[in-house]
Amino acid sequence: MELKDKIIVVTGAASGIGRAMCLRFAEEGARHIACVDRDMAGAEETAKMMGGTAHQVDVRIKDQITTMIDKVEAETGPIDLFCSNAGISIAGGVEVEDDDWQRIWDINVMSHVWAARHLVPKMAARGGGYLLNTASAAGLLNQVGSAPYGVTKHAAVGLAEWLSLTYGDQGIKVSVLCPQAVRTKMTRGHEDHVAAIDGMMEPGPVADACVQTIRDETFLVLPHPEVMGYMRNKTENYDRWIGGMRKLNRRFGQF
């Protein structure tokens, strides 16, 4: 899919990868970009940079997502590309409090579910559309030092797979973004963590990779090409891979 003249929604648009996506999509000639974030000031700043609109939405709240979708479609037109990009990380293991597990689950997984539940029938009825869901390399591998992050990102990848295999025949294209460390607010102060073992990428090249993947209509967005090799190692010998991850855990266990 080419992005020229398309109507696009990006959540988590106030900064980082989300802002870079908005700016890059604008370069491609998108007709309209809805910049969505809980941080309204940040969303407005992004929108001003490329002539889009800002929408204050807490993606933990289903009704706010559906209301925003309806507002964009009523005021601008049918959404061609929806980027469920908002996400958080929480350090720790199974001892993390239930409320924090629920919070990261709602943001990293359920926000994708709610957007797809409301939008996919609309897209299918008009012949197709595109979903770009942000997960992480942690969703293909795992996350040393953060069980909530690793688990929810695995779920995000699984959901994207399911959406693609279930709705692909109805014209719904799906891609899932799985980078390693990207220089954002989330990674600030963690430049030496395991996720940055292959380098800390800037948001711009991540957005470039998204554009190319959407153009090619392929599933995985891998800005860090090393991730494919790690995936192959994992599937070729799971026990050996876990052994290697244990070594990383001993070195980087504190997120």
Summary of the structure (lengths in Angstrom):
residues: 255
radius of gyration: 17.5
end to end distance: 37.5
largest distance: 53.7
contacts: 898
relative contact order: 0.13
helix: 53%
strand: 15%
